[in-house]
Amino acid sequence: MTNIPEVPQLGPNLHDAHPPMLPAEAVLEAEACLQCGGPCAAAPCVRACPAGIDIPGFIHDIAEHQPVEAARKIFADNILGGTCARVCPVQVLCEGSCVLLKEGRRAIQIGRLQRHATDAALDVAEPLVHRGAVQRKESVAVIGAGPAGLGCAAELAQRGFQVTIYESRDYPGGLITRGIAPYKQQYKPLPEELMQIRALGVDVRFGVTVGREITVDELRSRHQAIFLGVGMGDDMPAKIPGENLPGVWESLKFIEELKLGNPGSLHVGPRVAVIGGGNTAIDVAREAAMLWTTEVTSGNTAVDVSRQARMLGAREVMMLYRRSESEMPAFAHEITAAKDEGVRIVPLVAPIEFLGHDRVTGVRCIRMRLGAPDASGRPRPEPIPGSEFTLEVETVIKAIGQKPHSELLALFGVEMKGSVVRTGDEMETSAPGVFAGGDCINGGSTVVQAVSDGRKAAKAIARFLLGQAPPRVKATAPARVESEEGTIRHFQLDYRLTTAPKLCKGCNVCVTSCPTHTLKLDSVNQIEVKDPNTCVFCGLCEARCPDFAIWIVKGEAPRARPVELEEVAAS
């Protein structure tokens, strides 16, 4: 494919953190899913997914040995489903909401199952999404080929609109390519996903910078609406002496060199200091840590940076963070993984100078203490006079945040809210006909959230171009309840939750097992249903009841999205 760089795949020292499943392994894992979700209440994993993917549905397809059909369900809600299968923080999203955790069991491996399905489908190289039957004359410009821009473009094309993506770089992906360490994702499956988007009729133009190759006035004359999916810019400078010494890296440039350059040419040395406490810092630290471990045993963005550094051969990787470890913004599971891989967290420390002549040789630091809360609500770090000390290092990687694309955004005349673009409920900016989504409106979130923003904006753009009002949120119909011979049947369409209070001995096991707090004990310690519409029919209550006082029946009615997802999914 043109404009897609040839990128080396995982080498012997760059392992895959979430390896693919064998078909038999995937089927076995899928069969363990409880298939939660009813006509009125979606499964907790679906509620936790920003894209609202039909997770029980695609897992059922895998269990039926139909991974391509599973992938169709995934890509229907997330055009970057293969990428997100690798990079999503599933531990705090879908898997973190799995009802099995309620019982102290491990969650279904949703991320790896999603990778299994999407890999199988993309290998077939057949269309998984389709352009709308109605071809519309209205045209939309999408600025940026990152996850928000790609999500917006695909949704608009599926609705029949003409779409052109303008990307300043020579490759797609945005922060997927530049900011996610290789141990989570190499370049694949982004090229294959882009092929799916291009097959929808989307025109992708690389190497086009707004304000240089094309002006905003030209964009407005060619298109009836504009979507800004530009993300955030380069790393923030540390603004301390020695920042420009060789061996002092910005986190995004470091990861970009690993993924699109020659990882073997990177020399990090035995000691690496990563500045920052976010997920990018963890990523790079872990990558460097893991490679050293591989070499010793087999001869061979801030958390992410630290992990990456360890994989690249660093014997010691230190993360220098100015607050306490408990206040690090990185995900807790990422911090734990980094520490397990040998990354050392050094809290309450700030760099004040990078030392060296021809190359960085050390970091001069000062110890910090926590004072009164700042604007973020967290205790403000304050330097302790006379506490300076020096760490010897061969490489420093800064991962302290990103700058906004201020100059680019100013060309469109959009109102800002601090460092991000201000948008309304319909993702519209203050500039007429200009919409925005992704990191440029939230300062940095997950890839799946950016894709979701892009889809939400696309639907708003479609309404704007067609003169339609925003959809009304669908109200959940009142549940139907029937009593007969000591049993009470609670209905969600033809799904049924039945209780027999007279059999209940009041052990409370069903109440504590219920992941949606649907059940309670009444005044005489007998089972009672608080709101039948909240039941997800996971079956844990029925399986655990020692008195056989509760059971469920799943009908043929399709599972519905929860009310909060109806608004996002509405046409």
C-alpha positions in Angstrom: 0.0 0.0 0.0 1.3 3.4 -0.8 2.3 5.8 2.0 2.6 2.9 4.5 6.2 2.5 5.7 7.8 -0.9 5.8 8.2 -1.5 9.5 10.3 -4.4 11.0 8.2 -6.8 13.0 9.0 -8.0 16.5 12.7 -9.0 16.8 14.1 -11.5 19.3 14.4 -8.8 21.9 11.0 -7.1 21.4 8.4 -9.5 22.7 4.6 -9.3 22.3 2.9 -8.5 25.6 -0.4 -9.9 24.5 0.4 -12.8 22.1 -2.3 -14.2 19.8 -4.4 -17.2 20.8 -4.4 -20.5 19.0 -7.9 -21.3 17.6 -8.6 -24.1 20.0 -7.5 -21.9 22.9 -9.8 -19.1 21.7 -12.8 -21.3 21.5 -12.2 -22.7 25.0 -11.9 -19.3 26.4 -15.0 -18.1 24.6 -17.0 -21.0 25.9 -16.3 -19.8 29.5 -18.1 -16.5 28.9 -21.5 -16.2 30.7 -23.0 -14.3 27.8 -24.4 -11.5 30.0 -26.8 -9.0 28.8 -30.5 -8.7 28.3 -33.0 -6.7 26.2 -32.9 -3.7 28.6 -29.5 -3.9 30.2 -26.2 -4.6 28.4 -23.4 -6.7 29.9 -21.1 -4.8 32.2 -18.2 -5.3 29.8 -20.2 -3.6 27.0 -21.0 -0.7 29.3 -17.3 -0.3 30.1 -16.3 -0.2 26.5 -16.2 3.4 25.1 -17.0 1.9 21.6 -19.9 -0.1 23.0 -18.8 -3.3 21.1 -21.2 -6.2 21.4 -18.7 -8.2 23.4 -20.9 -11.2 24.3 -22.0 -11.4 20.7 -18.6 -11.6 19.2 -17.4 -14.0 21.9 -20.4 -16.3 21.1 -19.3 -16.2 17.4 -15.8 -17.3 18.4 -17.2 -20.1 20.5 -19.1 -21.2 17.4 -15.9 -21.3 15.4 -16.8 -18.1 13.4 -14.1 -15.6 14.1 -14.7 -13.6 10.9 -18.3 -13.1 11.9 -17.1 -12.0 15.3 -14.8 -9.5 13.7 -17.7 -8.0 11.7 -19.4 -7.2 15.0 -16.2 -5.7 16.4 -15.5 -3.5 13.3 -19.1 -2.4 13.2 -18.5 -0.5 16.4 -14.8 0.1 16.2 -13.0 0.4 12.9 -9.7 0.0 14.7 -10.8 -3.1 16.5 -7.6 -5.0 15.8 -5.4 -2.1 17.1 -7.6 -1.6 20.2 -7.4 -5.4 21.0 -3.7 -4.8 21.6 -3.5 -1.4 23.2 -6.7 -1.0 25.2 -6.3 -0.9 29.0 -8.7 -3.8 29.2 -7.9 -4.3 32.9 -9.8 -1.0 33.7 -12.4 -1.3 30.9 -14.1 -4.4 29.6 -12.2 -7.1 31.5 -12.2 -4.9 34.6 -16.0 -5.1 34.6 -16.3 -8.8 33.9 -18.9 -10.3 36.3 -16.5 -13.3 37.0 -14.3 -10.9 39.1 -17.2 -10.6 41.5 -16.5 -14.1 42.6 -12.8 -13.8 42.8 -12.2 -15.5 39.4 -10.2 -14.1 36.6 -12.0 -12.2 33.8 -12.6 -13.5 30.4 -9.6 -12.5 28.2 -11.7 -10.2 26.0 -8.7 -8.3 24.6 -7.0 -11.4 23.3 -10.3 -12.9 22.0 -10.8 -9.6 20.1 -7.3 -9.9 18.7 -8.0 -13.5 17.6 -11.1 -12.5 15.7 -9.8 -9.4 14.1 -6.5 -11.0 13.0 -8.4 -13.9 11.5 -10.7 -11.5 9.5 -8.0 -9.2 8.4 -5.9 -12.1 7.1 -8.9 -13.1 4.9 -8.6 -9.5 3.4 -12.3 -9.2 2.6 -14.5 -6.2 3.3 -15.7 -6.2 6.9 -17.5 -2.8 6.7 -19.5 -1.4 3.8 -20.3 2.0 2.4 -23.9 3.2 2.8 -26.3 2.5 0.0 -27.2 6.2 -0.3 -24.4 8.2 -1.9 -24.4 11.8 -0.7 -22.9 14.8 -2.4 -21.9 16.5 0.9 -18.1 16.4 1.6 -16.2 16.4 4.9 -12.6 17.1 5.6 -11.0 15.1 8.4 -7.8 16.6 9.7 -5.5 13.9 11.1 -5.3 10.2 10.5 -5.1 9.2 14.1 -7.8 7.1 15.8 -10.3 9.9 16.1 -9.9 10.9 12.5 -10.0 7.4 11.2 -13.1 6.6 13.3 -14.9 9.7 12.1 -14.0 9.1 8.4 -15.2 5.5 8.5 -18.5 6.3 10.1 -19.2 9.2 7.6 -18.3 7.0 4.7 -20.6 4.2 5.9 -23.3 6.9 5.9 -22.6 7.7 2.3 -20.7 11.0 2.7 -17.6 12.0 0.7 -14.6 12.1 3.0 -11.0 13.2 2.6 -8.4 12.8 5.4 -5.5 15.2 5.5 -2.5 13.9 7.4 0.7 15.9 7.8 2.9 12.8 8.3 3.6 10.1 5.8 1.8 7.4 7.8 -1.4 6.9 9.7 -2.1 6.2 13.3 -1.2 9.4 15.2 -0.2 8.5 18.7 -0.9 4.8 18.0 2.3 4.8 15.9 4.3 7.4 17.8 3.3 6.9 21.4 2.5 3.2 22.0 5.5 1.0 22.7 6.3 -2.0 20.4 5.7 -4.6 23.1 2.0 -3.6 23.0 1.8 -3.1 19.2 4.1 -3.0 16.3 2.7 -1.4 13.2 0.2 -4.1 12.3 -2.7 -4.3 12.0 -3.0 -0.6 11.2 -2.2 -0.9 7.5 -4.9 -3.6 7.1 -7.4 -1.4 9.0 -6.6 1.5 6.8 -7.3 -0.7 3.8 -10.8 -1.3 5.2 -11.3 2.5 5.5 -10.0 3.2 2.0 -12.3 0.5 0.7 -15.2 2.6 1.9 -14.2 5.3 -0.5 -12.3 7.5 1.9 -9.5 9.6 0.2 -6.4 9.6 2.4 -3.8 12.3 1.6 -0.5 12.0 3.5 2.1 14.7 3.7 -0.5 17.5 3.7 -0.1 20.1 6.5 -2.9 22.6 7.0 -1.5 26.1 6.6 1.3 24.9 4.3 0.1 22.6 1.5 -3.6 23.7 2.0 -5.3 26.6 3.7 -8.3 26.7 5.9 -10.1 28.7 3.3 -9.4 26.1 0.7 -10.7 23.4 3.0 -13.9 25.4 3.6 -14.4 25.9 -0.1 -14.0 22.1 -0.9 -15.9 20.7 2.1 -19.2 21.4 3.9 -17.8 20.4 7.3 -14.5 19.8 9.0 -13.4 17.4 11.8 -10.3 18.1 13.9 -8.8 14.9 15.0 -5.3 16.3 15.4 -4.5 14.9 18.9 -1.8 16.6 20.9 1.7 17.7 19.7 5.2 16.9 20.6 6.6 16.3 24.1 6.6 19.3 26.5 10.1 20.6 27.2 11.6 20.1 30.6 13.1 23.7 30.5 16.2 22.7 32.4 19.9 23.0 31.5 21.4 20.1 29.4 18.1 19.2 27.7 19.6 19.2 24.3 22.5 16.8 25.1 22.8 13.7 23.0 21.2 10.8 24.9 18.3 13.0 26.2 15.2 11.8 24.4 11.6 13.0 24.1 9.4 10.0 24.7 7.5 10.2 21.4 10.6 10.5 19.3 12.1 7.5 21.2 9.1 5.3 20.5 8.8 6.5 16.9 12.4 5.5 16.3 11.7 2.0 17.8 8.7 1.4 15.6 9.5 3.2 12.4 13.3 3.3 12.5 16.0 0.8 13.5 15.7 -0.3 17.1 19.0 -2.1 16.9 20.8 1.3 16.4 19.5 2.7 19.7 22.1 2.7 22.4 20.5 3.3 25.8 23.3 2.0 28.0 23.0 0.2 31.3 21.3 3.0 33.2 18.3 4.9 32.1 16.3 7.7 33.8 12.7 8.2 32.7 11.2 11.6 33.7 7.4 11.4 34.4 4.7 9.2 35.9 2.2 8.6 33.2 1.4 5.7 30.9 3.8 6.7 28.2 6.6 6.9 30.7 5.7 3.4 32.0 5.7 2.1 28.4 9.2 3.1 27.5 10.6 2.1 30.9 9.1 -1.4 30.6 10.3 -1.9 27.0 13.9 -1.2 28.0 13.6 -3.4 31.1 12.2 -6.4 29.3 15.0 -6.5 26.7 17.7 -6.7 29.4 15.8 -9.6 31.1 15.6 -11.4 27.7 19.4 -11.0 27.1 20.3 -12.3 30.5 18.1 -15.3 30.5 18.4 -16.5 26.9 21.4 -14.8 25.4 19.7 -12.9 23.1 4.8 7.0 27.3 6.1 7.6 31.3 5.4 4.0 32.4 5.5 2.8 28.8 8.8 4.6 28.3 10.3 2.9 31.3 9.1 -0.5 30.2 10.5 0.1 26.7 13.9 1.1 28.1 14.2 -2.0 30.1 13.5 -4.1 27.0 16.2 -2.4 25.1 19.0 -3.6 27.4 19.1 -1.2 30.3 20.3 -2.9 33.5 18.7 -0.2 35.7 15.7 1.9 34.7 14.6 4.6 37.1 11.3 6.5 36.9 11.8 9.9 38.5 8.4 11.4 39.6 7.9 14.6 41.5 4.9 13.3 43.5 4.4 10.1 45.5 3.9 6.8 43.7 0.2 6.7 44.7 -0.4 9.9 42.8 1.2 8.7 39.5 -1.4 9.1 36.7 -0.4 5.8 35.0 -2.8 2.8 35.4 -2.1 0.9 38.6 -1.7 -2.4 36.7 0.9 -0.9 34.4 2.9 0.4 37.4 2.8 -3.1 39.0 3.9 -4.7 35.8 6.8 -2.2 35.4 8.0 -2.9 38.9 7.8 -6.7 38.3 10.0 -6.2 35.3 12.7 -4.4 37.3 11.7 -0.7 36.8 12.5 1.3 39.9 10.1 4.0 40.9 11.8 7.0 42.5 9.1 9.2 43.9 9.3 12.8 45.2 12.2 13.7 43.0 12.6 16.3 40.2 15.4 16.8 37.8 17.1 20.2 37.8 19.9 19.7 35.3 21.1 17.1 32.8 24.9 16.7 33.0 27.5 15.8 30.4 29.5 17.1 27.5 29.4 15.0 24.3 26.5 12.9 25.8 24.4 12.9 28.9 26.2 11.3 31.9 24.0 12.2 34.8 20.9 13.8 36.2 21.1 16.4 39.0 18.0 16.0 41.1 16.3 17.6 44.0 14.0 15.9 46.5 10.5 17.1 46.8 7.8 17.3 49.5 4.0 17.6 49.1 2.4 20.9 50.1 -1.1 22.4 49.7 -3.3 21.1 46.9 -2.8 22.8 43.5 -5.5 23.4 40.7 -5.7 19.7 40.0 -6.6 18.9 43.6 -3.4 17.0 44.3 -0.8 18.1 46.8 1.6 20.5 45.1 5.2 19.2 45.0 7.7 21.6 46.6 11.6 21.4 46.4 13.4 20.7 49.7 16.4 23.2 49.9 19.8 21.5 50.1 18.6 18.1 49.1 20.3 18.0 45.7 21.9 14.8 44.5 23.2 13.3 41.2 22.3 10.0 39.4 24.7 8.6 36.9 22.9 7.6 33.7 23.6 7.0 30.0 20.2 7.9 28.7 17.3 10.2 29.8 13.8 9.9 28.4 11.4 12.7 29.1 7.7 11.8 29.3 6.1 14.8 31.0 3.2 15.5 28.7 2.5 16.9 25.3 2.0 20.3 23.8 -1.3 21.3 22.1 -1.3 22.1 18.4 -1.9 25.7 19.2 -0.8 27.3 15.9 -2.8 24.8 13.8 -6.0 25.2 16.0 -5.7 29.0 15.8 -6.0 28.7 12.0 -9.5 27.4 12.4 -10.4 30.0 15.0 -11.7 27.5 17.5 -12.2 28.5 21.1 -9.9 26.8 23.6 -10.5 25.6 27.2 -7.0 25.8 28.6 -4.9 23.5 26.3 -7.8 21.7 24.7 -10.5 22.5 22.2 -13.8 23.5 23.7 -16.7 21.5 22.3 -20.5 21.2 22.9 -22.7 18.2 23.3 -22.7 17.6 19.5 -18.9 17.7 19.4 -19.1 21.1 17.6 -16.5 23.8 18.2 -17.0 27.6 18.3 -16.2 27.8 14.6 -19.2 27.1 12.3 -19.1 23.7 10.7 -16.0 22.6 12.6 -16.2 19.6 14.9 -13.5 18.0 17.1 -12.7 14.9 19.0 -10.0 12.7 20.5 -7.0 13.9 22.5 -7.3 17.5 21.3 -10.5 17.9 23.3 -9.5 15.9 26.4 -5.7 16.3 26.6 -5.0 12.6 26.2 -7.1 9.5 26.7 -7.3 6.0 25.3 -7.3 5.0 21.6 -10.7 3.5 21.9 -12.1 6.7 23.4 -10.6 8.6 20.5 -12.3 6.3 18.0 -15.6 6.6 19.9 -15.2 10.4 19.8 -14.7 10.3 16.1 -17.8 8.1 15.5 -19.9 10.4 17.8 -18.7 13.5 15.9 -19.4 11.8 12.5 -23.0 11.2 13.6 -23.3 14.8 14.7 -21.8 16.0 11.4 -24.3 13.9 9.5 -27.1 15.5 11.4 -25.6 19.0 10.8 -25.3 18.4 7.0 -28.8 16.9 6.7 -30.5 19.4 9.0 -31.6 16.8 11.6 -32.1 17.3 15.3 -30.1 15.3 17.8 -31.7 11.9 18.7 -33.8 11.6 21.8 -32.5 9.1 24.4 -34.7 6.0 24.4 -36.5 5.4 27.6 -36.4 1.9 29.1 -39.8 0.4 29.1 -41.3 -0.5 32.5 -40.6 -4.1 33.4 -43.5 -6.5 33.4 -44.0 -8.5 36.6 -46.3 -11.6 37.0 -47.1 -13.5 40.2 -48.3 -17.1 40.2 -48.4 -19.8 42.9 -45.6 -18.4 45.0 -43.3 -17.4 42.2 -42.7 -13.9 40.8 -41.6 -13.6 37.2 -39.8 -10.4 36.1 -39.6 -9.8 32.4 -37.3 -7.9 30.0 -39.2 -8.6 26.9 -39.0 -12.4 26.7 -36.0 -12.7 29.1 -37.2 -13.8 32.5 -35.9 -13.6 36.1 -38.0 -15.7 38.4 -37.9 -15.8 42.2 -39.6 -17.9 44.8 -39.4 -15.9 48.0 -41.0 -18.6 50.1 -38.1 -20.9 49.4 -35.5 -18.3 50.3 -33.7 -18.9 53.7 -32.1 -15.4 53.6 -28.5 -16.5 53.2 -27.8 -13.3 51.0 -25.5 -15.2 48.7 -27.4 -14.1 45.6 -27.3 -10.5 46.7 -23.6 -10.5 47.1 -23.1 -12.4 43.8 -25.2 -10.0 41.7 -22.9 -7.6 39.8 -25.6 -5.1 39.1 -27.2 -4.8 42.5 -30.5 -6.0 41.1 -31.4 -8.1 44.2 -31.9 -7.5 47.9 -33.5 -9.1 50.9 -36.9 -7.8 52.1 -38.0 -7.1 55.6 -38.4 -10.8 56.4 -35.1 -11.8 54.8 -36.5 -13.2 51.6 -35.3 -12.5 48.0 -36.7 -9.4 46.3 -35.9 -7.8 42.9 -35.3 -4.1 43.1 -35.4 -3.3 39.4 -35.8 -6.1 36.8 -34.5 -3.8 34.1 -31.0 -3.8 35.6 -30.6 -7.6 35.4 -27.9 -8.7 32.9 -28.9 -12.4 33.2 -25.4 -13.6 34.0 -26.8 -16.5 36.0 -24.5 -16.1 39.1 -27.5 -15.8 41.4 -29.2 -18.9 40.1 -25.9 -20.9 40.2 -25.2 -19.8 43.8 -28.6 -20.1 45.4 -28.6 -23.1 47.8 -32.4 -22.9 48.1 -33.3 -23.0 44.4 -35.3 -19.8 44.9 -34.1 -18.0 41.9 -33.6 -18.8 38.2 -33.4 -17.2 34.8 -34.6 -17.9 31.3 -33.0 -16.2 28.3 -35.4 -15.7 25.4 -34.8 -14.9 21.8 -35.0 -11.1 22.0 -31.8 -9.3 21.0 -29.7 -7.7 23.7 -30.1 -4.0 23.7 -27.5 -1.3 24.4 -27.9 0.4 27.7 -29.7 3.8 27.6 -26.5 5.8 27.8 -25.1 4.0 24.7 -28.3 4.5 22.7 -27.5 8.2 22.2 -24.1 7.4 20.9 -25.3 4.6 18.6 -28.4 6.4 17.2 -28.5 7.1 13.5 
